[in-house]
Amino acid sequence: MSAIRIFAAGLNHETNTFSPMVTSLRCFERDLAWRPGEHPPEANLNTAAFWVARQRASVSGYTFIPGSCFWASPGGKVTRQAYEFMRDEILGQLEAACPVNAVVLALHGAMVADGYDDCEADLLAHVRRVVGQDVVIGVGLDPHCHLTVRRCELADLIVLFKEYPHTDYVERGQELMDLVLKRVAGRISPRMSLWDCRMIASFPTDRQPMRALVDHIQSLEGKNNVLSVSIAHGFPSGDVVESGARVLVITDDDKAHGDRIAQDIGVRLYEMRGNTVPQFLEPNKALDSALQIASTSDKPITIADTSDNSGGGAPSDNTDFLHLLIQRGVKGASVGPIWDPLAVQLAFDAGAGARIRLRIGGKVCFASGEPVDAEVEVLSCVRNATQSFAGAPAALGDAVGIRTSGGVGAALISARCQAMGVDLFSNLGIDPTREKILVVKSNQHFYTAFAPISHHVLYATGRGLLATDYTRYPWEKVKRPIWPLDSAAAGQLLL
């Protein structure tokens, strides 16, 4: 095995094509740009396949050659200059590493740049050109990806996270590396089957009916020539031709069997349409419900502000809930995270313990709402703050905890990120377990941490950038018909 050489790198962005926020190279350099030797020792959601490939080298005995890893917080289209710069840096490193036996890439799968609607397929095409047809290419993807036919044709192996929230990224990295090493050794002959469900939807896996389907696909793996089964949820805020949910089955040279499984799972997924997500409430109604429940509970009621979730490319500076809580005189409530670097800097200038007039949020775009002007106490000022997600730290940049004179708290951050861990609040001087109501800007990644401390979890959709009714988006490129933009659409085998 010592003669085996494996190169790994990462390039990640979840591109909301409806967002007005441009994603530049500076965004990647600010958020995550790890060159060879700079990747930290702990695992990271966005570079899981890279991390596992590096960890496995000492155990499996192959030579590991690191490339660069890039990630930027979800937002609008990536600039052409940024994408081509990062792509070419990775390709240059790969060329210098050759000859190699395998290439492992940690990608998101929903990256769109100016002039490139399928960045991942473009990168894979260049990688294949460099290494030739005999080198194994393994790819790790986020389930919120556009699982295009072209990238399935270019890669030998593709494995997606199965869970949403994405708590299984290390396990899926291990799964990918197991298959890559078996392929390099000539022990398997992977064949892909790809089913297009013809639907745009969201599929949280911590609730039924999606929970049962994920358990089912995992029960199929490792039996009857089935190597891997992945469900691509698709990214509902990405307008590209191949947007939507798909099913990928990889068998050991048994494509007919894989085709049947892919179709069966795809049909089952389509039959779930309209029943995979919780009820979404308008903000005022969500707050009404939360206050009613809180009146008889000694635990917080958590409201997910899904329409201003930075994890889907929203600014995370919408102020609607903050305004409501203040206007209705709710005490013992906190909102977070609100992205406002200027407010953070002003609070730092004043210092912890200070009482100041502060303008909060409402800055980025039409979906940000009106700013909140309030007298606040600065509870805490933290440089390079973090929150936790699945055992790994997530950067918040410089951050502060504040509380208005009326008793409403907020976590203000300078590095755009969604709510994922309860330490989003506790690290900034707000004890989440003592609040009556918590409003978190997230769609689902908050759930694993917040549900255990909450009496009840509610989901709200408001005036933020992200739509829960996908028919509201001005779709132009997606292939039609597709549900729910159209009343019905027949699934099909694509590969």
C-alpha positions as CSV (number, residue, x, y, z in Angstrom):
1,M,0.0,0.0,0.0
2,S,3.0,2.3,0.6
3,A,3.4,2.8,-3.2
4,I,-0.2,4.1,-3.4
5,R,-0.4,7.9,-3.8
6,I,-3.7,9.7,-3.0
7,F,-4.2,13.5,-3.6
8,A,-7.1,15.3,-1.8
9,A,-8.5,18.8,-1.9
10,G,-11.7,20.7,-1.2
11,L,-13.9,23.4,-2.9
12,N,-17.2,24.2,-1.3
13,H,-20.0,26.7,-1.9
14,E,-23.8,26.5,-1.6
15,T,-24.9,29.1,-4.2
16,N,-28.3,30.8,-3.8
17,T,-28.8,32.0,-7.4
18,F,-31.6,34.2,-6.2
19,S,-29.4,36.1,-3.7
20,P,-28.1,39.6,-4.5
21,M,-24.9,38.9,-2.4
22,V,-21.8,38.3,-4.6
23,T,-19.4,35.7,-3.4
24,S,-15.8,36.8,-4.1
25,L,-12.4,35.3,-3.6
26,R,-12.2,37.5,-0.5
27,C,-15.2,35.6,1.0
28,F,-13.3,32.3,0.7
29,E,-10.0,33.7,2.0
30,R,-11.9,35.1,5.0
31,D,-14.1,32.1,5.7
32,L,-11.9,29.0,4.9
33,A,-8.8,28.9,2.7
34,W,-6.5,26.2,4.0
35,R,-3.4,25.5,2.0
36,P,-1.4,22.3,2.3
37,G,-0.3,21.9,5.9
38,E,-2.9,24.4,7.3
39,H,-5.9,22.0,7.7
40,P,-6.6,21.8,11.5
41,P,-6.4,18.5,13.4
42,E,-10.2,18.3,14.0
43,A,-12.7,17.2,11.4
44,N,-14.7,19.9,9.5
45,L,-18.2,19.6,7.9
46,N,-17.0,21.2,4.6
47,T,-13.7,19.2,4.3
48,A,-14.7,15.8,5.7
49,A,-13.5,13.7,2.8
50,F,-10.1,15.5,2.9
51,W,-9.8,15.0,6.6
52,V,-10.6,11.3,6.5
53,A,-8.2,10.8,3.6
54,R,-5.4,12.4,5.6
55,Q,-6.3,10.4,8.8
56,R,-6.5,7.1,7.0
57,A,-3.0,7.4,5.5
58,S,-1.2,6.5,8.7
59,V,-3.4,3.4,9.1
60,S,-3.7,2.2,5.5
61,G,-0.1,3.1,4.6
62,Y,-0.6,5.1,1.4
63,T,1.1,8.4,0.7
64,F,-1.2,11.3,1.2
65,I,-0.7,14.5,-0.8
66,P,-2.7,17.5,0.4
67,G,-4.1,20.2,-1.8
68,S,-5.9,23.4,-0.9
69,C,-9.4,23.4,0.7
70,F,-11.8,26.3,0.2
71,W,-15.2,27.2,1.6
72,A,-17.3,30.3,1.8
73,S,-20.6,30.9,3.7
74,P,-23.6,30.3,1.4
75,G,-24.5,33.4,-0.7
76,G,-25.0,34.6,-4.2
77,K,-23.1,33.6,-7.3
78,V,-19.3,33.1,-7.1
79,T,-17.3,35.4,-9.3
80,R,-15.7,33.8,-12.3
81,Q,-12.3,35.1,-11.1
82,A,-12.7,33.5,-7.7
83,Y,-13.8,30.1,-9.0
84,E,-11.1,29.9,-11.7
85,F,-8.4,31.0,-9.3
86,M,-9.3,28.2,-6.7
87,R,-9.8,25.6,-9.4
88,D,-6.5,26.3,-11.0
89,E,-4.7,26.3,-7.7
90,I,-6.0,22.8,-6.9
91,L,-5.2,21.6,-10.5
92,G,-1.7,23.0,-10.2
93,Q,-1.1,21.1,-7.0
94,L,-2.5,17.9,-8.6
95,E,-0.3,18.2,-11.6
96,A,2.7,18.6,-9.3
97,A,1.6,15.5,-7.3
98,C,1.3,13.2,-10.3
99,P,1.5,10.3,-10.7
100,V,-1.3,9.5,-8.3
101,N,-3.6,6.4,-7.9
102,A,-6.6,8.3,-6.6
103,V,-8.0,11.8,-6.2
104,V,-10.4,12.5,-3.3
105,L,-12.4,15.8,-3.4
106,A,-14.5,17.3,-0.7
107,L,-17.1,19.3,-2.6
108,H,-20.5,20.8,-1.7
109,G,-22.2,20.2,-5.0
110,A,-24.3,23.4,-5.4
111,M,-21.7,25.8,-6.5
112,V,-22.6,28.2,-9.3
113,A,-20.2,30.8,-10.7
114,D,-20.4,33.4,-13.4
115,G,-20.2,31.4,-16.6
116,Y,-20.3,28.0,-14.7
117,D,-23.7,26.5,-13.7
118,D,-22.0,23.2,-12.7
119,C,-18.6,24.1,-11.1
120,E,-18.1,20.6,-9.7
121,A,-18.4,19.0,-13.1
122,D,-16.1,21.5,-14.6
123,L,-13.5,20.8,-11.9
124,L,-13.9,17.1,-12.3
125,A,-13.4,17.4,-16.1
126,H,-10.1,19.2,-15.5
127,V,-9.1,16.6,-12.9
128,R,-9.9,13.8,-15.3
129,R,-7.9,15.5,-18.0
130,V,-4.9,15.7,-15.7
131,V,-4.9,12.2,-14.3
132,G,-6.4,10.2,-17.1
133,Q,-9.0,7.5,-17.2
134,D,-7.3,4.9,-14.9
135,V,-7.0,7.0,-11.8
136,V,-9.8,6.6,-9.3
137,I,-11.8,9.8,-8.5
138,G,-13.8,9.8,-5.3
139,V,-16.1,12.7,-4.4
140,G,-17.9,13.6,-1.1
141,L,-21.0,15.8,-1.5
142,D,-23.5,17.6,0.7
143,P,-27.1,16.3,0.0
144,H,-28.1,19.8,-0.8
145,C,-26.3,19.5,-4.1
146,H,-27.3,19.4,-7.8
147,L,-26.3,15.8,-8.6
148,T,-25.8,16.2,-12.3
149,V,-25.3,13.5,-14.8
150,R,-21.9,14.9,-15.9
151,R,-20.3,14.7,-12.6
152,C,-21.5,11.1,-12.2
153,E,-19.9,10.3,-15.5
154,L,-16.6,11.8,-14.5
155,A,-16.2,10.4,-11.0
156,D,-15.8,6.7,-10.1
157,L,-17.4,7.1,-6.7
158,I,-19.7,9.7,-5.1
159,V,-21.0,9.6,-1.5
160,L,-23.4,12.1,0.0
161,F,-24.1,12.9,3.7
162,K,-27.2,11.0,4.6
163,E,-28.4,13.1,7.6
164,Y,-30.0,16.5,7.7
165,P,-28.8,18.1,10.0
166,H,-25.5,16.9,8.6
167,T,-24.1,15.1,11.6
168,D,-22.7,12.2,9.7
169,Y,-20.0,13.9,7.7
170,V,-17.1,11.9,9.2
171,E,-18.9,8.6,8.7
172,R,-19.6,9.4,5.0
173,G,-15.9,10.4,4.6
174,Q,-15.0,7.0,5.9
175,E,-17.5,5.3,3.6
176,L,-16.0,7.1,0.6
177,M,-12.4,6.2,1.5
178,D,-13.3,2.6,2.1
179,L,-14.7,2.5,-1.5
180,V,-11.8,4.4,-3.0
181,L,-9.2,2.1,-1.5
182,K,-11.2,-1.0,-2.6
183,R,-11.4,0.5,-6.2
184,V,-7.7,1.3,-6.2
185,A,-7.0,-2.3,-5.2
186,G,-9.2,-3.7,-7.9
187,R,-11.6,-5.3,-5.5
188,I,-14.7,-3.6,-6.8
189,S,-16.1,-2.3,-10.1
190,P,-18.5,0.5,-9.3
191,R,-21.5,1.2,-11.5
192,M,-23.8,4.2,-10.9
193,S,-27.5,4.3,-11.3
194,L,-29.1,7.8,-11.1
195,W,-32.8,8.4,-10.7
196,D,-34.4,11.9,-11.1
197,C,-37.4,12.4,-8.8
198,R,-38.5,15.6,-10.6
199,M,-39.3,17.4,-7.4
200,I,-37.9,20.4,-5.4
201,A,-38.4,20.0,-1.7
202,S,-36.7,19.9,1.8
203,F,-36.1,16.6,3.6
204,P,-35.2,16.8,7.3
205,T,-34.1,13.4,8.4
206,D,-34.8,13.8,12.1
207,R,-38.5,13.2,11.5
208,Q,-40.8,10.9,9.6
209,P,-41.3,9.9,6.8
210,M,-37.7,10.8,5.8
211,R,-36.2,9.1,8.9
212,A,-37.5,5.7,7.8
213,L,-36.3,6.1,4.2
214,V,-32.7,6.9,5.4
215,D,-32.7,3.9,7.7
216,H,-33.9,1.8,4.7
217,I,-31.2,2.9,2.3
218,Q,-28.6,2.2,5.0
219,S,-29.9,-1.3,5.4
220,L,-29.3,-2.0,1.7
221,E,-25.6,-1.1,1.7
222,G,-23.1,-3.9,1.9
223,K,-25.6,-6.5,0.7
224,N,-26.4,-8.0,-2.8
225,N,-23.6,-6.0,-4.5
226,V,-24.9,-2.6,-3.2
227,L,-21.9,-0.5,-2.3
228,S,-23.6,2.8,-1.5
229,V,-26.9,4.6,-1.7
230,S,-27.3,8.4,-1.5
231,I,-30.3,10.7,-1.6
232,A,-29.5,14.1,-3.1
233,H,-32.1,16.5,-1.6
234,G,-31.1,19.1,-4.1
235,F,-30.7,22.8,-3.2
236,P,-34.1,24.5,-3.5
237,S,-32.6,28.0,-3.9
238,G,-30.4,27.1,-6.9
239,D,-31.8,27.7,-10.3
240,V,-29.9,25.4,-12.6
241,V,-31.1,23.0,-15.2
242,E,-30.6,19.9,-13.1
243,S,-32.0,21.2,-9.8
244,G,-34.1,18.9,-7.7
245,A,-34.0,15.6,-5.7
246,R,-32.2,12.6,-7.1
247,V,-31.2,9.1,-5.9
248,L,-27.7,7.6,-6.6
249,V,-27.1,3.9,-6.2
250,I,-23.6,2.5,-6.7
251,T,-23.3,-1.3,-7.1
252,D,-20.4,-3.6,-7.7
253,D,-20.9,-4.3,-11.4
254,D,-24.6,-4.9,-11.0
255,K,-26.2,-1.9,-12.8
256,A,-29.6,-3.5,-13.4
257,H,-30.0,-4.1,-9.7
258,G,-28.9,-0.6,-9.0
259,D,-31.4,0.8,-11.5
260,R,-34.3,-1.0,-9.7
261,I,-33.2,0.2,-6.3
262,A,-32.8,3.8,-7.5
263,Q,-36.2,3.8,-9.1
264,D,-37.9,2.3,-6.0
265,I,-36.3,4.8,-3.6
266,G,-37.0,7.7,-6.0
267,V,-40.7,6.8,-6.3
268,R,-41.0,6.5,-2.6
269,L,-39.4,9.9,-2.1
270,Y,-41.7,11.5,-4.7
271,E,-44.8,10.0,-2.9
272,M,-43.7,11.8,0.2
273,R,-44.0,15.2,-1.5
274,G,-45.7,17.8,0.7
275,N,-45.2,15.7,3.8
276,T,-41.5,16.0,4.6
277,V,-41.4,19.3,6.4
278,P,-43.0,20.8,9.5
279,Q,-45.8,23.4,9.4
280,F,-44.4,26.9,8.8
281,L,-46.0,29.8,10.7
282,E,-46.0,33.5,9.9
283,P,-43.8,35.3,12.5
284,N,-46.7,36.8,14.5
285,K,-48.5,33.5,14.7
286,A,-45.3,31.7,15.6
287,L,-44.8,34.2,18.5
288,D,-48.4,33.8,19.6
289,S,-48.0,30.0,19.8
290,A,-44.6,30.3,21.5
291,L,-46.0,32.6,24.2
292,Q,-49.0,30.4,24.8
293,I,-46.8,27.3,25.2
294,A,-44.2,29.2,27.3
295,S,-46.8,30.2,29.8
296,T,-47.0,26.6,31.2
297,S,-43.3,25.6,30.6
298,D,-40.1,26.0,32.4
299,K,-38.1,25.3,29.3
300,P,-37.5,27.5,26.3
301,I,-39.7,27.5,23.2
302,T,-37.4,27.6,20.1
303,I,-38.6,29.3,16.9
304,A,-36.6,28.7,13.7
305,D,-36.5,31.8,11.5
306,T,-36.1,29.7,8.4
307,S,-36.4,32.5,5.8
308,D,-33.3,34.3,7.1
309,N,-31.0,31.3,7.3
310,S,-27.5,32.1,6.1
311,G,-27.0,28.3,5.5
312,G,-29.3,28.8,2.5
313,G,-27.6,32.0,1.3
314,A,-29.7,34.6,3.2
315,P,-28.0,37.6,4.8
316,S,-29.0,36.7,8.4
317,D,-29.6,40.3,9.2
318,N,-33.4,40.4,9.0
319,T,-34.9,42.2,12.0
320,D,-38.6,41.1,11.9
321,F,-38.5,38.9,14.9
322,L,-36.4,41.4,16.9
323,H,-38.9,44.1,16.2
324,L,-41.8,41.9,17.2
325,L,-40.3,40.8,20.5
326,I,-39.5,44.4,21.4
327,Q,-42.9,45.8,20.2
328,R,-44.8,43.2,22.2
329,G,-42.7,43.7,25.3
330,V,-41.5,40.1,25.5
331,K,-39.0,39.6,28.3
332,G,-36.6,36.7,28.5
333,A,-36.3,36.2,24.7
334,S,-33.2,36.1,22.5
335,V,-32.5,36.1,18.8
336,G,-29.5,34.9,16.9
337,P,-27.3,35.0,15.1
338,I,-27.8,38.4,13.5
339,W,-25.0,39.3,11.1
340,D,-23.9,42.9,11.7
341,P,-20.2,43.5,11.7
342,L,-20.6,47.2,12.2
343,A,-22.8,46.8,15.3
344,V,-20.3,44.3,16.6
345,Q,-17.5,46.8,16.2
346,L,-19.4,49.5,17.9
347,A,-20.2,47.2,20.8
348,F,-16.5,46.2,21.1
349,D,-15.6,49.9,21.2
350,A,-18.0,50.4,24.1
351,G,-16.9,47.2,25.9
352,A,-18.7,44.6,28.0
353,G,-21.0,46.1,30.6
354,A,-21.5,49.4,28.7
355,R,-25.0,50.7,27.9
356,I,-25.2,52.3,24.4
357,R,-27.6,53.2,21.7
358,L,-27.1,50.7,18.9
359,R,-28.6,50.2,15.4
360,I,-29.0,46.5,14.6
361,G,-29.5,44.6,11.3
362,G,-31.6,45.7,8.4
363,K,-28.6,46.5,6.2
364,V,-27.9,44.1,3.3
365,C,-30.9,43.9,0.9
366,F,-34.6,44.2,0.4
367,A,-35.2,41.1,2.6
368,S,-33.3,42.5,5.6
369,G,-36.2,44.5,7.1
370,E,-35.9,47.8,8.9
371,P,-33.0,48.3,11.3
372,V,-33.7,48.2,15.1
373,D,-32.6,51.2,17.1
374,A,-32.4,50.4,20.8
375,E,-30.7,51.1,24.0
376,V,-28.7,47.9,24.9
377,E,-26.4,46.5,27.5
378,V,-23.3,44.9,26.0
379,L,-23.2,41.5,27.8
380,S,-20.0,40.1,26.3
381,C,-17.4,40.8,23.6
382,V,-15.6,37.7,22.2
383,R,-12.8,37.8,19.6
384,N,-12.9,34.9,17.1
385,A,-16.0,33.4,18.7
386,T,-17.3,30.0,17.8
387,Q,-20.3,27.7,18.2
388,S,-20.4,23.9,18.1
389,F,-21.8,21.7,15.4
390,A,-21.5,17.9,15.5
391,G,-18.4,18.2,17.7
392,A,-16.6,20.7,15.6
393,P,-16.3,24.5,16.0
394,A,-18.0,26.8,13.6
395,A,-16.6,30.3,13.3
396,L,-18.7,33.4,14.2
397,G,-15.9,36.0,13.9
398,D,-15.8,38.7,16.5
399,A,-19.2,38.5,18.3
400,V,-21.2,40.1,21.1
401,G,-24.1,39.4,23.2
402,I,-26.5,42.3,23.9
403,R,-29.8,42.8,25.7
404,T,-32.2,45.7,25.1
405,S,-33.5,47.8,27.9
406,G,-36.8,45.9,27.4
407,G,-35.2,42.5,28.0
408,V,-34.7,41.1,24.5
409,G,-31.3,39.6,23.9
410,A,-29.4,39.0,20.7
411,A,-26.2,37.3,19.5
412,L,-24.5,39.6,17.0
413,I,-21.8,38.2,14.8
414,S,-19.3,39.4,12.2
415,A,-18.8,36.2,10.2
416,R,-22.1,35.1,8.6
417,C,-23.2,31.7,10.0
418,Q,-26.5,30.0,10.9
419,A,-27.5,28.9,14.4
420,M,-26.2,25.4,15.1
421,G,-25.1,25.1,18.7
422,V,-26.6,26.4,22.0
423,D,-23.2,27.8,22.8
424,L,-24.0,30.4,20.1
425,F,-25.8,32.1,23.0
426,S,-23.9,30.8,26.1
427,N,-20.5,31.8,24.7
428,L,-21.8,35.4,24.4
429,G,-23.3,35.9,27.9
430,I,-26.8,34.6,27.3
431,D,-27.9,31.4,29.0
432,P,-30.3,29.8,26.5
433,T,-31.8,27.5,29.1
434,R,-33.0,30.4,31.1
435,E,-34.7,32.2,28.2
436,K,-38.5,31.9,27.6
437,I,-38.2,32.1,23.8
438,L,-35.2,31.5,21.5
439,V,-35.4,32.6,17.9
440,V,-32.7,30.9,15.8
441,K,-31.8,31.8,12.2
442,S,-31.6,28.3,10.7
443,N,-33.7,25.8,8.9
444,Q,-32.6,22.5,10.4
445,H,-29.0,22.4,11.6
446,F,-30.0,24.0,14.9
447,Y,-32.3,21.1,15.8
448,T,-29.8,18.5,17.3
449,A,-28.5,21.0,19.8
450,F,-31.6,23.0,20.6
451,A,-34.4,20.4,20.7
452,P,-33.1,18.8,23.9
453,I,-33.2,22.1,25.8
454,S,-36.6,23.1,24.4
455,H,-40.1,22.3,25.5
456,H,-41.2,22.8,21.9
457,V,-39.8,23.7,18.5
458,L,-41.7,25.9,16.0
459,Y,-40.9,26.8,12.4
460,A,-41.5,30.2,11.0
461,T,-41.3,31.7,7.5
462,G,-41.3,35.5,7.0
463,R,-40.0,38.2,4.7
464,G,-36.4,36.9,4.7
465,L,-34.7,35.9,1.4
466,L,-35.4,32.2,1.5
467,A,-38.8,30.9,0.4
468,T,-40.5,27.9,1.9
469,D,-43.0,28.1,-1.0
470,Y,-40.6,27.5,-3.9
471,T,-43.1,28.7,-6.4
472,R,-42.3,32.2,-5.2
473,Y,-38.9,32.1,-6.8
474,P,-38.5,33.5,-10.3
475,W,-37.2,30.2,-11.8
476,E,-35.7,30.5,-15.3
477,K,-33.3,27.6,-15.9
478,V,-34.6,24.5,-14.1
479,K,-35.9,21.7,-16.4
480,R,-39.7,21.5,-16.4
481,P,-42.1,19.9,-15.5
482,I,-41.0,19.6,-11.9
483,W,-43.1,19.5,-8.6
484,P,-44.2,21.9,-7.0
485,L,-43.7,24.3,-9.9
486,D,-45.9,22.0,-11.9
487,S,-48.7,19.8,-10.7
488,A,-47.1,16.5,-11.6
489,A,-43.9,15.2,-13.1
490,A,-42.7,11.7,-13.9
491,G,-39.4,10.5,-12.5
492,Q,-36.8,9.0,-14.8
493,L,-33.6,7.0,-14.8
494,L,-30.8,9.3,-16.0
495,L,-27.8,7.0,-15.8
